[in-house]
Amino acid sequence: MVETREVDPDLDLLGFADPRLPLAWLRRGDGIIGVGRAVAGFETGGVDASPAAAWREIAASAELDDPLRLPGTGLVAFGALPFDRRSRSAGRLIVPEAVVGRRDGRAWITRIRAADAAFAGVEPIPYGSYWSATLGPGALDPAGYQAAVRTALDAIAAGEVGKVVLARDLVGTVPADADLRRLVRALATGYPDTWTFAVDGLIGASPETLVTVDDGTVTARVLAGTFPRGADADDDAEASLALSHSAKDLDEHRYAVQSVLEALAPHTTELRADAEPFTLELPNLWHLATDVAGDLADHASSLDLVAALHPTAAVAGTPTDAAIEVIRRIEPFDRGRYAGPVGWVDANGDGEWAIALRCAQIGPAAGGATIPVVAHAGAGIVAGSDPETELLETRVKFRPIVDALA
């Protein structure tokens, strides 16, 4: 039985989350929070194991009582899926005991329970003390990353790929008793226009919407091409202008947009995209961005579209299969769920999914005084890329999660 009831919207959503393993999806103060243990879900070692099919079976068995019928009400699963189908990291859909949500001035609690159990309320949990952590070089240090970029440029020159996205890693630890909601709150406060997420220990603030499905409408936002923000207003304006005229970044962006259009075309009608990218302003950088929209032409769920879209050229490269092989050959680590899909899906198949960027994987815990943490950041490599410039781009992209951890 899935029951949704409206409540007073004046509440701290994040206060209801589990301090040790929060489930959260937030943007501009609204969103949904998972509460309690997992009562249903799905686990896979790769995106190819069809989370969409598994979710249809789970949703078909649910009895819904949802008078609000807003995005995020009713039966909801939080999800995080791996970047590479060969990853050792599992992909998961998690249905919690309850969901607390708010959208457009209305708030609700959804309780997911056995049919013979009473509807129970949920209570916020006091925040734990503040804590901090630092990250240092991982398997690919700055010198190693620049060498990796040069290897990627050789692959491009040889005609293997037109573009490949290479990442590097930072590693560290957090206290075993850390209230991880502090990290979620720091990201949500510092980057309110991004999707702030926490799913199965993966915590971050992504600026890139992979796909949203809402009552038959499909939207996506493609980001590719990056410049750091300027030191003052004049420098900042120059940075934005330089990005919008950068042949290298425009070339990289076109690859990414085309991959999204090709993936969505079989599932949509009236598919449309901006003729030219616009510069998207974030607190620490500028992105080239293109919005894509269309009408759903079949019965595909948001998870079906996730499977069709992922991985995009924005996080892998092009041609996609060849770029994945180059990444496997050059990167000395498993990306896990970095640059994979993260978001939520409801009983109708609607949902919001982002690409897991500006994030860190916390844990799993090993029983000691600290918990491991690993973060990744990448840059798109095309002909003409400069290794030192690409390294600087990763430093800018690391900043949100590094600053929030500190």
VENZI-V482552 format. One record per residue. RES is the residue in one small letter. PSI is psi in whole degrees, -180 to 180 (none if undefined). Layout:
res & psi
RES & PSI
RES & PSI
This chain:
res & psi
m & 132
v & 113
e & 129
t & 132
r & 139
e & 143
v & 174
d & 127
p & -10
d & 77
l & 158
d & 100
l & -48
l & -24
g & -18
f & -11
a & 159
d & 125
p & -32
r & -31
l & 71
p & 147
l & 116
a & 147
w & 107
l & 148
r & 127
r & 39
g & -13
d & 171
g & -162
i & 148
i & 131
g & 140
v & 137
g & -171
r & 164
a & 129
v & -12
a & 170
g & -164
f & 143
e & 138
t & 153
g & -1
g & 158
v & -29
d & -10
a & 7
s & 71
p & -31
a & -44
a & -42
a & -39
w & -37
r & -38
e & -43
i & -47
a & -35
a & -25
s & -2
a & 141
e & 118
l & 137
d & 92
d & 86
p & -18
l & -45
r & 50
l & 159
p & 121
g & -7
t & 171
g & -158
l & 127
v & 139
a & 136
f & 142
g & 148
a & 126
l & 152
p & 157
f & -46
d & 133
r & -19
r & 3
s & 148
r & -13
s & 135
a & 146
g & 145
r & 142
l & 130
i & 120
v & 112
p & 173
e & -31
a & 157
v & 129
v & 129
g & 163
r & 140
r & 129
d & 44
g & 1
r & 141
a & 159
w & 163
i & 128
t & 128
r & 129
i & 116
r & 171
a & 153
a & -28
d & 8
a & 149
a & 152
f & 127
a & 145
g & 173
v & 155
e & 146
p & 156
i & 129
p & 145
y & 144
g & 178
s & 160
y & 154
w & 169
s & 162
a & 157
t & 154
l & 146
g & 179
p & 143
g & -136
a & -22
l & 97
d & 176
p & -44
a & -41
g & -35
y & -43
q & -36
a & -38
a & -39
v & -42
r & -38
t & -40
a & -39
l & -34
d & -41
a & -36
i & -44
a & -31
a & -5
g & 10
e & -43
v & 159
g & -29
k & 144
v & 137
v & 119
l & 136
a & 160
r & 170
d & 153
l & 146
v & 157
g & -160
t & 158
v & 156
p & 142
a & -27
d & 16
a & 135
d & 101
l & -12
r & -26
r & -41
l & -44
v & -44
r & -40
a & -41
l & -43
a & -35
t & -42
g & -26
y & 66
p & -23
d & 0
t & 171
w & 109
t & 127
f & 152
a & 111
v & 114
d & 41
g & -7
l & 114
i & 131
g & -173
a & 96
s & 133
p & -6
e & 113
t & 121
l & -55
v & 144
t & 134
v & 124
d & 105
d & 47
g & -6
t & 134
v & 129
t & 154
a & 157
r & 123
v & 127
l & 125
a & 131
g & 120
t & 138
f & 143
p & 154
r & 153
g & 162
a & -26
d & -177
a & -42
d & -46
d & -38
d & -43
a & -39
e & -38
a & -44
s & -44
l & -41
a & -41
l & -43
s & -15
h & 8
s & 115
a & -41
k & -47
d & -37
l & -38
d & -47
e & -40
h & -40
r & -40
y & -46
a & -44
v & -44
q & -38
s & -37
v & -44
l & -42
e & -37
a & -37
l & -25
a & -43
p & -17
h & 0
t & 161
t & 163
e & 37
l & 129
r & 150
a & 153
d & 140
a & -36
e & 147
p & 155
f & 162
t & 120
l & 125
e & 123
l & 165
p & -28
n & -7
l & 169
w & 141
h & 147
l & 132
a & 145
t & 129
d & 137
v & 139
a & 153
g & 177
d & 135
l & 127
a & -9
d & -163
h & 25
a & 138
s & 173
s & -33
l & -34
d & -42
l & -34
v & -46
a & -36
a & -35
l & -38
h & 136
p & 140
t & 166
a & -22
a & -26
v & -6
a & -59
g & -167
t & 141
p & 147
t & -51
d & -42
a & -39
a & -40
i & -41
e & -39
v & -42
i & -46
r & -36
r & -36
i & -44
e & 130
p & 30
f & 165
d & 122
r & -20
g & -127
r & 3
y & 134
a & 11
g & 177
p & 139
v & 139
g & -147
w & 159
v & 145
d & -177
a & -27
n & -7
g & -7
d & 160
g & 176
e & 127
w & 133
a & 173
i & 130
a & 90
l & 168
r & 49
c & 172
a & 146
q & 120
i & 121
g & -170
p & 157
a & 146
a & 11
g & 3
g & -162
a & -14
t & 164
i & 135
p & 151
v & 138
v & 136
a & 152
h & 153
a & 146
g & 174
a & 146
g & 124
i & 124
v & 172
a & 132
g & -6
s & 144
d & 124
p & -41
e & -39
t & -41
e & -38
l & -44
l & -36
e & -41
t & -35
r & -41
v & -41
k & -27
f & -24
r & -43
p & -47
i & -36
v & -46
d & -41
a & -39
l & -32
a & none
